[in-house]
Amino acid sequence: MHYTEIDNLVPVILAAQDGDDEAMSKLLDMFSHDFDREAAFGKSYVDPDLRQQLQIKFVFSVPRFDVAKHLAQPSARSKS
């Protein structure tokens, strides 16, 4: 499942921030297509080392993501 198929990622993000390993795994799975796309940028294959680096940075970024600040900003979807 891709993250765009979920109406609200906030509960999953908050659970991951609270240390829920299953929620973090779910986020990694949801963003796996994006990791692959970025790890293959300019190449004809997915670089596994680059993919792993992206996943590690993602795992370290999730706890630092300010959900309240993000929710306070107007949505790009609501502008249409």
Distance bins in CASP14 RR format, pairs under 12 A and 6 or more apart:
PFRMAT RR
TARGET T0000
AUTHOR 0000-0000-0000
RMODE 2
METHOD distances of the structure
MODEL  1
1 9 0 0 0 0 0 1 0 0 0 0 0
1 12 0 0 0 0 0 1 0 0 0 0 0
1 26 0 0 0 0 1 0 0 0 0 0 0
1 27 0 0 0 0 0 1 0 0 0 0 0
1 28 0 0 0 0 0 1 0 0 0 0 0
1 29 1 0 0 1 0 0 0 0 0 0 0
1 30 1 0 0 1 0 0 0 0 0 0 0
1 31 0 0 0 0 0 1 0 0 0 0 0
1 32 0 0 0 0 1 0 0 0 0 0 0
1 33 0 0 0 0 0 1 0 0 0 0 0
2 9 0 0 0 0 0 1 0 0 0 0 0
2 26 0 0 0 0 0 1 0 0 0 0 0
2 27 0 0 0 0 0 1 0 0 0 0 0
2 29 0 0 0 0 1 0 0 0 0 0 0
2 30 1 0 0 1 0 0 0 0 0 0 0
2 31 0 0 0 0 1 0 0 0 0 0 0
2 32 0 0 0 0 1 0 0 0 0 0 0
2 33 1 0 1 0 0 0 0 0 0 0 0
2 34 0 0 0 0 1 0 0 0 0 0 0
2 35 0 0 0 0 0 1 0 0 0 0 0
2 36 0 0 0 0 0 1 0 0 0 0 0
2 37 0 0 0 0 0 1 0 0 0 0 0
3 9 1 0 1 0 0 0 0 0 0 0 0
3 10 0 0 0 0 0 1 0 0 0 0 0
3 12 0 0 0 0 1 0 0 0 0 0 0
3 13 0 0 0 0 0 1 0 0 0 0 0
3 26 0 0 0 0 1 0 0 0 0 0 0
3 27 1 0 0 1 0 0 0 0 0 0 0
3 28 0 0 0 0 0 1 0 0 0 0 0
3 29 0 0 0 0 1 0 0 0 0 0 0
3 30 1 0 1 0 0 0 0 0 0 0 0
3 31 1 0 0 1 0 0 0 0 0 0 0
3 32 0 0 0 0 1 0 0 0 0 0 0
3 33 0 0 0 0 1 0 0 0 0 0 0
3 34 0 0 0 0 1 0 0 0 0 0 0
3 35 0 0 0 0 0 1 0 0 0 0 0
3 58 0 0 0 0 0 1 0 0 0 0 0
4 30 0 0 0 0 1 0 0 0 0 0 0
4 31 0 0 0 0 0 1 0 0 0 0 0
4 33 0 0 0 0 1 0 0 0 0 0 0
4 34 0 0 0 0 0 1 0 0 0 0 0
4 77 0 0 0 0 0 1 0 0 0 0 0
5 29 0 0 0 0 0 1 0 0 0 0 0
5 30 0 0 0 0 1 0 0 0 0 0 0
5 33 0 0 0 0 0 1 0 0 0 0 0
6 12 1 0 0 1 0 0 0 0 0 0 0
6 13 0 0 0 0 0 1 0 0 0 0 0
6 26 0 0 0 0 1 0 0 0 0 0 0
6 27 0 0 0 0 0 1 0 0 0 0 0
6 29 0 0 0 0 0 1 0 0 0 0 0
6 30 1 0 0 1 0 0 0 0 0 0 0
6 31 0 0 0 0 0 1 0 0 0 0 0
7 77 0 0 0 0 0 1 0 0 0 0 0
8 14 0 0 0 0 0 1 0 0 0 0 0
8 67 0 0 0 0 0 1 0 0 0 0 0
8 70 0 0 0 0 0 1 0 0 0 0 0
8 71 0 0 0 0 0 1 0 0 0 0 0
8 75 0 0 0 0 0 1 0 0 0 0 0
9 15 0 0 0 0 0 1 0 0 0 0 0
9 16 0 0 0 0 1 0 0 0 0 0 0
9 17 0 0 0 0 0 1 0 0 0 0 0
9 23 0 0 0 0 0 1 0 0 0 0 0
9 26 0 0 0 0 1 0 0 0 0 0 0
9 27 1 0 0 1 0 0 0 0 0 0 0
9 30 1 0 0 1 0 0 0 0 0 0 0
9 31 0 0 0 0 0 1 0 0 0 0 0
9 62 0 0 0 0 0 1 0 0 0 0 0
9 65 0 0 0 0 0 1 0 0 0 0 0
9 67 0 0 0 0 1 0 0 0 0 0 0
9 70 0 0 0 0 1 0 0 0 0 0 0
9 71 0 0 0 0 0 1 0 0 0 0 0
10 16 0 0 0 0 0 1 0 0 0 0 0
10 17 0 0 0 0 0 1 0 0 0 0 0
10 23 0 0 0 0 0 1 0 0 0 0 0
10 27 0 0 0 0 0 1 0 0 0 0 0
10 65 0 0 0 0 0 1 0 0 0 0 0
10 66 0 0 0 0 0 1 0 0 0 0 0
10 67 1 0 1 0 0 0 0 0 0 0 0
10 68 0 0 0 0 1 0 0 0 0 0 0
10 70 0 0 0 0 1 0 0 0 0 0 0
10 71 1 0 0 1 0 0 0 0 0 0 0
11 17 0 0 0 0 0 1 0 0 0 0 0
11 18 0 0 0 0 0 1 0 0 0 0 0
11 20 0 0 0 0 0 1 0 0 0 0 0
11 23 0 0 0 0 1 0 0 0 0 0 0
11 26 0 0 0 0 0 1 0 0 0 0 0
11 27 0 0 0 0 0 1 0 0 0 0 0
11 67 0 0 0 0 1 0 0 0 0 0 0
12 18 0 0 0 0 0 1 0 0 0 0 0
12 19 0 0 0 0 0 1 0 0 0 0 0
12 20 0 0 0 0 1 0 0 0 0 0 0
12 22 0 0 0 0 1 0 0 0 0 0 0
12 23 1 0 1 0 0 0 0 0 0 0 0
12 24 0 0 0 0 1 0 0 0 0 0 0
12 25 0 0 0 0 0 1 0 0 0 0 0
12 26 1 0 1 0 0 0 0 0 0 0 0
12 27 1 0 1 0 0 0 0 0 0 0 0
12 28 0 0 0 0 0 1 0 0 0 0 0
12 29 0 0 0 0 0 1 0 0 0 0 0
12 30 1 0 0 1 0 0 0 0 0 0 0
12 31 0 0 0 0 0 1 0 0 0 0 0
12 62 0 0 0 0 1 0 0 0 0 0 0
12 65 0 0 0 0 0 1 0 0 0 0 0
12 67 0 0 0 0 0 1 0 0 0 0 0
13 19 0 0 0 0 0 1 0 0 0 0 0
13 20 0 0 0 0 0 1 0 0 0 0 0
13 23 1 0 0 1 0 0 0 0 0 0 0
13 24 0 0 0 0 1 0 0 0 0 0 0
13 26 0 0 0 0 0 1 0 0 0 0 0
13 27 1 0 0 1 0 0 0 0 0 0 0
13 30 0 0 0 0 0 1 0 0 0 0 0
13 31 0 0 0 0 0 1 0 0 0 0 0
13 58 0 0 0 0 0 1 0 0 0 0 0
13 61 0 0 0 0 0 1 0 0 0 0 0
13 62 1 0 0 1 0 0 0 0 0 0 0
13 63 0 0 0 0 1 0 0 0 0 0 0
13 64 0 0 0 0 0 1 0 0 0 0 0
13 65 1 0 0 1 0 0 0 0 0 0 0
13 66 0 0 0 0 0 1 0 0 0 0 0
13 67 1 0 1 0 0 0 0 0 0 0 0
13 68 0 0 0 0 0 1 0 0 0 0 0
13 70 0 0 0 0 1 0 0 0 0 0 0
13 71 0 0 0 0 0 1 0 0 0 0 0
14 20 0 0 0 0 1 0 0 0 0 0 0
14 23 0 0 0 0 1 0 0 0 0 0 0
14 24 0 0 0 0 0 1 0 0 0 0 0
14 27 0 0 0 0 0 1 0 0 0 0 0
14 62 0 0 0 0 1 0 0 0 0 0 0
14 63 0 0 0 0 0 1 0 0 0 0 0
14 65 0 0 0 0 1 0 0 0 0 0 0
14 66 0 0 0 0 0 1 0 0 0 0 0
14 67 1 0 0 1 0 0 0 0 0 0 0
14 68 0 0 0 0 0 1 0 0 0 0 0
14 70 0 0 0 0 0 1 0 0 0 0 0
14 71 0 0 0 0 0 1 0 0 0 0 0
15 21 0 0 0 0 1 0 0 0 0 0 0
15 22 1 0 0 1 0 0 0 0 0 0 0
15 23 1 1 0 0 0 0 0 0 0 0 0
15 24 0 0 0 0 1 0 0 0 0 0 0
15 25 0 0 0 0 0 1 0 0 0 0 0
15 26 0 0 0 0 1 0 0 0 0 0 0
15 27 0 0 0 0 1 0 0 0 0 0 0
15 62 0 0 0 0 0 1 0 0 0 0 0
15 63 0 0 0 0 0 1 0 0 0 0 0
15 67 0 0 0 0 0 1 0 0 0 0 0
16 22 0 0 0 0 1 0 0 0 0 0 0
16 23 1 0 1 0 0 0 0 0 0 0 0
16 24 1 0 1 0 0 0 0 0 0 0 0
16 25 0 0 0 0 1 0 0 0 0 0 0
16 26 1 0 0 1 0 0 0 0 0 0 0
16 27 1 0 1 0 0 0 0 0 0 0 0
16 28 0 0 0 0 1 0 0 0 0 0 0
16 29 0 0 0 0 0 1 0 0 0 0 0
16 30 0 0 0 0 0 1 0 0 0 0 0
16 31 0 0 0 0 0 1 0 0 0 0 0
16 58 0 0 0 0 0 1 0 0 0 0 0
16 59 0 0 0 0 1 0 0 0 0 0 0
16 60 0 0 0 0 0 1 0 0 0 0 0
16 61 0 0 0 0 0 1 0 0 0 0 0
16 62 1 0 1 0 0 0 0 0 0 0 0
16 63 1 0 0 1 0 0 0 0 0 0 0
16 64 0 0 0 0 0 1 0 0 0 0 0
16 65 0 0 0 0 1 0 0 0 0 0 0
16 67 0 0 0 0 0 1 0 0 0 0 0
17 23 0 0 0 0 1 0 0 0 0 0 0
17 24 0 0 0 0 1 0 0 0 0 0 0
17 27 0 0 0 0 0 1 0 0 0 0 0
17 59 0 0 0 0 0 1 0 0 0 0 0
17 60 0 0 0 0 0 1 0 0 0 0 0
17 61 0 0 0 0 0 1 0 0 0 0 0
17 62 1 0 0 1 0 0 0 0 0 0 0
17 63 1 0 1 0 0 0 0 0 0 0 0
17 64 0 0 0 0 1 0 0 0 0 0 0
17 65 1 0 0 1 0 0 0 0 0 0 0
17 66 0 0 0 0 0 1 0 0 0 0 0
17 67 1 0 0 1 0 0 0 0 0 0 0
17 68 0 0 0 0 0 1 0 0 0 0 0
18 24 0 0 0 0 0 1 0 0 0 0 0
18 62 0 0 0 0 0 1 0 0 0 0 0
18 63 0 0 0 0 1 0 0 0 0 0 0
18 67 0 0 0 0 0 1 0 0 0 0 0
19 25 0 0 0 0 0 1 0 0 0 0 0
19 27 0 0 0 0 0 1 0 0 0 0 0
19 59 0 0 0 0 0 1 0 0 0 0 0
19 62 0 0 0 0 1 0 0 0 0 0 0
19 63 0 0 0 0 1 0 0 0 0 0 0
20 26 0 0 0 0 1 0 0 0 0 0 0
20 27 0 0 0 0 1 0 0 0 0 0 0
20 62 0 0 0 0 0 1 0 0 0 0 0
20 63 0 0 0 0 0 1 0 0 0 0 0
21 27 0 0 0 0 0 1 0 0 0 0 0
21 28 0 0 0 0 0 1 0 0 0 0 0
21 59 0 0 0 0 0 1 0 0 0 0 0
21 62 0 0 0 0 0 1 0 0 0 0 0
22 28 0 0 0 0 0 1 0 0 0 0 0
22 29 0 0 0 0 0 1 0 0 0 0 0
23 29 0 0 0 0 0 1 0 0 0 0 0
23 30 0 0 0 0 0 1 0 0 0 0 0
23 59 0 0 0 0 0 1 0 0 0 0 0
23 62 0 0 0 0 1 0 0 0 0 0 0
23 63 0 0 0 0 0 1 0 0 0 0 0
24 30 0 0 0 0 0 1 0 0 0 0 0
24 31 0 0 0 0 0 1 0 0 0 0 0
24 55 0 0 0 0 0 1 0 0 0 0 0
24 56 0 0 0 0 0 1 0 0 0 0 0
24 58 0 0 0 0 1 0 0 0 0 0 0
24 59 1 0 0 1 0 0 0 0 0 0 0
24 60 0 0 0 0 0 1 0 0 0 0 0
24 61 0 0 0 0 0 1 0 0 0 0 0
24 62 1 0 0 1 0 0 0 0 0 0 0
24 63 0 0 0 0 1 0 0 0 0 0 0
25 31 0 0 0 0 0 1 0 0 0 0 0
25 32 0 0 0 0 0 1 0 0 0 0 0
25 55 0 0 0 0 0 1 0 0 0 0 0
25 58 0 0 0 0 0 1 0 0 0 0 0
25 59 0 0 0 0 0 1 0 0 0 0 0
25 62 0 0 0 0 0 1 0 0 0 0 0
26 32 0 0 0 0 0 1 0 0 0 0 0
26 62 0 0 0 0 0 1 0 0 0 0 0
27 34 0 0 0 0 0 1 0 0 0 0 0
27 35 0 0 0 0 0 1 0 0 0 0 0
27 55 0 0 0 0 0 1 0 0 0 0 0
27 58 1 0 0 1 0 0 0 0 0 0 0
27 59 0 0 0 0 1 0 0 0 0 0 0
27 61 0 0 0 0 0 1 0 0 0 0 0
27 62 1 0 0 1 0 0 0 0 0 0 0
27 63 0 0 0 0 0 1 0 0 0 0 0
27 65 0 0 0 0 0 1 0 0 0 0 0
28 34 0 0 0 0 0 1 0 0 0 0 0
28 35 0 0 0 0 1 0 0 0 0 0 0
28 36 0 0 0 0 0 1 0 0 0 0 0
28 51 0 0 0 0 0 1 0 0 0 0 0
28 52 0 0 0 0 0 1 0 0 0 0 0
28 54 0 0 0 0 0 1 0 0 0 0 0
28 55 1 0 0 1 0 0 0 0 0 0 0
28 56 0 0 0 0 0 1 0 0 0 0 0
28 57 0 0 0 0 0 1 0 0 0 0 0
28 58 1 0 0 1 0 0 0 0 0 0 0
28 59 1 0 0 1 0 0 0 0 0 0 0
28 61 0 0 0 0 0 1 0 0 0 0 0
28 62 0 0 0 0 1 0 0 0 0 0 0
29 35 0 0 0 0 0 1 0 0 0 0 0
29 36 0 0 0 0 0 1 0 0 0 0 0
29 55 0 0 0 0 0 1 0 0 0 0 0
29 58 0 0 0 0 0 1 0 0 0 0 0
30 58 0 0 0 0 0 1 0 0 0 0 0
30 62 0 0 0 0 0 1 0 0 0 0 0
31 37 0 0 0 0 0 1 0 0 0 0 0
31 38 0 0 0 0 1 0 0 0 0 0 0
31 39 0 0 0 0 0 1 0 0 0 0 0
31 51 0 0 0 0 0 1 0 0 0 0 0
31 54 0 0 0 0 1 0 0 0 0 0 0
31 55 0 0 0 0 1 0 0 0 0 0 0
31 57 0 0 0 0 0 1 0 0 0 0 0
31 58 1 0 0 1 0 0 0 0 0 0 0
31 59 0 0 0 0 0 1 0 0 0 0 0
31 61 0 0 0 0 0 1 0 0 0 0 0
31 62 0 0 0 0 0 1 0 0 0 0 0
32 38 0 0 0 0 0 1 0 0 0 0 0
32 39 0 0 0 0 0 1 0 0 0 0 0
32 46 0 0 0 0 0 1 0 0 0 0 0
32 51 0 0 0 0 1 0 0 0 0 0 0
32 52 0 0 0 0 0 1 0 0 0 0 0
32 54 0 0 0 0 0 1 0 0 0 0 0
32 55 0 0 0 0 1 0 0 0 0 0 0
32 58 0 0 0 0 0 1 0 0 0 0 0
33 39 0 0 0 0 0 1 0 0 0 0 0
33 40 0 0 0 0 0 1 0 0 0 0 0
33 46 0 0 0 0 0 1 0 0 0 0 0
33 51 0 0 0 0 0 1 0 0 0 0 0
33 54 0 0 0 0 0 1 0 0 0 0 0
34 40 0 0 0 0 0 1 0 0 0 0 0
34 41 0 0 0 0 0 1 0 0 0 0 0
34 46 0 0 0 0 0 1 0 0 0 0 0
34 51 0 0 0 0 0 1 0 0 0 0 0
34 54 0 0 0 0 1 0 0 0 0 0 0
34 55 0 0 0 0 0 1 0 0 0 0 0
34 58 0 0 0 0 1 0 0 0 0 0 0
35 41 0 0 0 0 0 1 0 0 0 0 0
35 46 0 0 0 0 1 0 0 0 0 0 0
35 47 0 0 0 0 0 1 0 0 0 0 0
35 48 0 0 0 0 0 1 0 0 0 0 0
35 49 0 0 0 0 0 1 0 0 0 0 0
35 50 0 0 0 0 1 0 0 0 0 0 0
35 51 1 0 1 0 0 0 0 0 0 0 0
35 52 0 0 0 0 1 0 0 0 0 0 0
35 53 0 0 0 0 1 0 0 0 0 0 0
35 54 1 0 1 0 0 0 0 0 0 0 0
35 55 1 0 1 0 0 0 0 0 0 0 0
35 56 0 0 0 0 0 1 0 0 0 0 0
35 57 0 0 0 0 1 0 0 0 0 0 0
35 58 1 0 0 1 0 0 0 0 0 0 0
35 59 0 0 0 0 0 1 0 0 0 0 0
36 43 0 0 0 0 0 1 0 0 0 0 0
36 45 0 0 0 0 1 0 0 0 0 0 0
36 46 1 0 1 0 0 0 0 0 0 0 0
36 47 0 0 0 0 1 0 0 0 0 0 0
36 48 0 0 0 0 0 1 0 0 0 0 0
36 50 0 0 0 0 1 0 0 0 0 0 0
36 51 1 0 0 1 0 0 0 0 0 0 0
36 52 0 0 0 0 0 1 0 0 0 0 0
36 54 0 0 0 0 1 0 0 0 0 0 0
36 55 0 0 0 0 0 1 0 0 0 0 0
37 43 0 0 0 0 0 1 0 0 0 0 0
37 46 0 0 0 0 1 0 0 0 0 0 0
37 47 0 0 0 0 0 1 0 0 0 0 0
37 50 0 0 0 0 0 1 0 0 0 0 0
37 51 0 0 0 0 1 0 0 0 0 0 0
37 54 0 0 0 0 1 0 0 0 0 0 0
38 46 0 0 0 0 1 0 0 0 0 0 0
38 47 0 0 0 0 1 0 0 0 0 0 0
38 50 1 0 0 1 0 0 0 0 0 0 0
38 51 0 0 0 0 1 0 0 0 0 0 0
38 52 0 0 0 0 0 1 0 0 0 0 0
38 53 0 0 0 0 1 0 0 0 0 0 0
38 54 1 0 1 0 0 0 0 0 0 0 0
38 55 0 0 0 0 0 1 0 0 0 0 0
38 57 0 0 0 0 0 1 0 0 0 0 0
38 58 0 0 0 0 0 1 0 0 0 0 0
39 45 0 0 0 0 1 0 0 0 0 0 0
39 46 1 0 1 0 0 0 0 0 0 0 0
39 47 1 0 1 0 0 0 0 0 0 0 0
39 48 1 0 0 1 0 0 0 0 0 0 0
39 49 0 0 0 0 1 0 0 0 0 0 0
39 50 1 0 1 0 0 0 0 0 0 0 0
39 51 1 1 0 0 0 0 0 0 0 0 0
39 52 0 0 0 0 1 0 0 0 0 0 0
39 53 0 0 0 0 1 0 0 0 0 0 0
39 54 1 0 0 1 0 0 0 0 0 0 0
39 55 0 0 0 0 1 0 0 0 0 0 0
39 57 0 0 0 0 0 1 0 0 0 0 0
39 58 0 0 0 0 0 1 0 0 0 0 0
40 46 1 0 1 0 0 0 0 0 0 0 0
40 47 1 0 0 1 0 0 0 0 0 0 0
40 48 0 0 0 0 0 1 0 0 0 0 0
40 50 0 0 0 0 1 0 0 0 0 0 0
40 51 0 0 0 0 1 0 0 0 0 0 0
40 54 0 0 0 0 0 1 0 0 0 0 0
41 47 0 0 0 0 1 0 0 0 0 0 0
41 50 0 0 0 0 1 0 0 0 0 0 0
41 51 0 0 0 0 0 1 0 0 0 0 0
41 54 0 0 0 0 0 1 0 0 0 0 0
42 50 0 0 0 0 0 1 0 0 0 0 0
43 49 0 0 0 0 0 1 0 0 0 0 0
43 50 0 0 0 0 1 0 0 0 0 0 0
43 51 0 0 0 0 0 1 0 0 0 0 0
45 51 0 0 0 0 0 1 0 0 0 0 0
46 52 0 0 0 0 0 1 0 0 0 0 0
46 54 0 0 0 0 0 1 0 0 0 0 0
46 55 0 0 0 0 0 1 0 0 0 0 0
47 53 0 0 0 0 1 0 0 0 0 0 0
47 54 0 0 0 0 1 0 0 0 0 0 0
48 54 0 0 0 0 0 1 0 0 0 0 0
48 55 0 0 0 0 0 1 0 0 0 0 0
49 55 0 0 0 0 0 1 0 0 0 0 0
49 56 0 0 0 0 0 1 0 0 0 0 0
50 56 0 0 0 0 0 1 0 0 0 0 0
50 57 0 0 0 0 0 1 0 0 0 0 0
51 57 0 0 0 0 0 1 0 0 0 0 0
51 58 0 0 0 0 0 1 0 0 0 0 0
52 58 0 0 0 0 0 1 0 0 0 0 0
52 59 0 0 0 0 0 1 0 0 0 0 0
53 59 0 0 0 0 0 1 0 0 0 0 0
53 60 0 0 0 0 0 1 0 0 0 0 0
54 60 0 0 0 0 0 1 0 0 0 0 0
54 61 0 0 0 0 0 1 0 0 0 0 0
55 61 0 0 0 0 0 1 0 0 0 0 0
55 62 0 0 0 0 0 1 0 0 0 0 0
56 62 0 0 0 0 0 1 0 0 0 0 0
57 64 0 0 0 0 0 1 0 0 0 0 0
58 64 0 0 0 0 0 1 0 0 0 0 0
58 65 0 0 0 0 0 1 0 0 0 0 0
59 65 0 0 0 0 0 1 0 0 0 0 0
64 70 0 0 0 0 0 1 0 0 0 0 0
65 71 0 0 0 0 0 1 0 0 0 0 0
66 72 0 0 0 0 1 0 0 0 0 0 0
66 73 0 0 0 0 0 1 0 0 0 0 0
67 73 0 0 0 0 0 1 0 0 0 0 0
70 76 0 0 0 0 0 1 0 0 0 0 0
73 79 0 0 0 0 0 1 0 0 0 0 0
74 80 0 0 0 0 0 1 0 0 0 0 0
END
